């Protein structure tokens, strides 16, 4: 009887051990005290990470993990690569440590002994460098992707730091602002309100509202920078009229605007190669009319995530259905076998082709009539600026979002520069410099 009970207990324990090893093995293995792949808490036994041109961004030499020797290459790609101690949680060195080391639940870390797996990215180190330099001293994020294939060509977050130095500098350096932040969208949200109107109102294109330096809703004023007079949707988007879009949002109603915000994924956590981004937050429940007016032009409590917004730009450019962005092009084992190559993956139809084409034309008109094509030489840009109010006495955030309407270099982009003022200023300049560099990849 004793042997029988012992055997049963042993079997239960063995089953539990096998189950826990299978379900928790990756967490146990990735613990920084594991000397097979870590040294003093730093990841060392892993494959190379390269950009789209084969530039080595991270590698292992003589048992030590090192970055690219060029300063701007390593600091501009840092948030994508991640630090080797795991402080940047969305960086590949942390989020995809198992791919880099070659870990799997069957063979464990067997392939780590031969150097692990190499990861080739869609990123261009050259474009990232241009974007980071263009941001200058501003905190923020820049994202550019090929809206036909999904390849992320640029993903920059600032502030960043030099991982080879002890002094890390500013606070917030470990946050990838492109993935892990949310911002008030300002006037860029007028694109979302326009989508809802074009999808639901028969007279959306001809509907007119009057702007007299703003509009009054239930005794409260929603201000506008200019006295635009009577305008249509096309004209209001080009002039970025607060009064027009506030009145349009109120006529659409909270339920309709909420529905299209949710359909666009702005209240969901976007994802790129298994890395979850921060969710935006557009909550129009139990809202007053005046607050709905503010929300419809991108203020109130509106918050959006840059990656999620980039996907919306891709959907407008791609007839209402976005190609999902991806960062990892392929993985190659230590013996040269390539696997895990990415393929094009689409979202659902977020809105109709007709709506996408109408909005595309309006955004194109906005650039040609307001911002000026001369500011984007050699490009055919459709875009919208945003000046996102943060708080009284604080300089607004500067937004510039859109896409390049050209099949030779189909680029969608998002730029956010914190506390940089009007979107037509800093963010627009950053976008142009980055797009000019990205265009050279084709």
QUIDA-V798874 format. One record per helix or strand of 2 or more residues. SS is the DSSP state (h for helix, s for strand). FROM is the first residue (numbers start at 1). LEN is the number of residues. If there is no record, write none. Layout:
ss=SS from=FROM len=LEN
ss=SS from=FROM len=LEN
//
This chain:
ss=h from=2 len=28
ss=s from=38 len=2
ss=s from=42 len=2
ss=s from=49 len=2
ss=s from=56 len=6
ss=s from=64 len=4
ss=h from=71 len=6
ss=h from=78 len=4
ss=h from=92 len=4
ss=h from=97 len=5
ss=h from=110 len=5
ss=s from=118 len=4
ss=h from=125 len=11
ss=s from=140 len=7
ss=s from=151 len=8
ss=h from=177 len=4
ss=h from=186 len=15
ss=s from=209 len=3
ss=s from=214 len=4
ss=s from=220 len=4
ss=s from=229 len=3
ss=h from=233 len=7
ss=h from=242 len=11
ss=h from=254 len=10
ss=s from=271 len=2
ss=s from=275 len=2
ss=h from=289 len=8
ss=s from=303 len=2
ss=h from=306 len=12
ss=s from=328 len=5
ss=s from=338 len=2
ss=h from=353 len=19
ss=h from=373 len=4
ss=s from=381 len=8
ss=s from=397 len=8
ss=s from=411 len=7
ss=h from=426 len=14
//
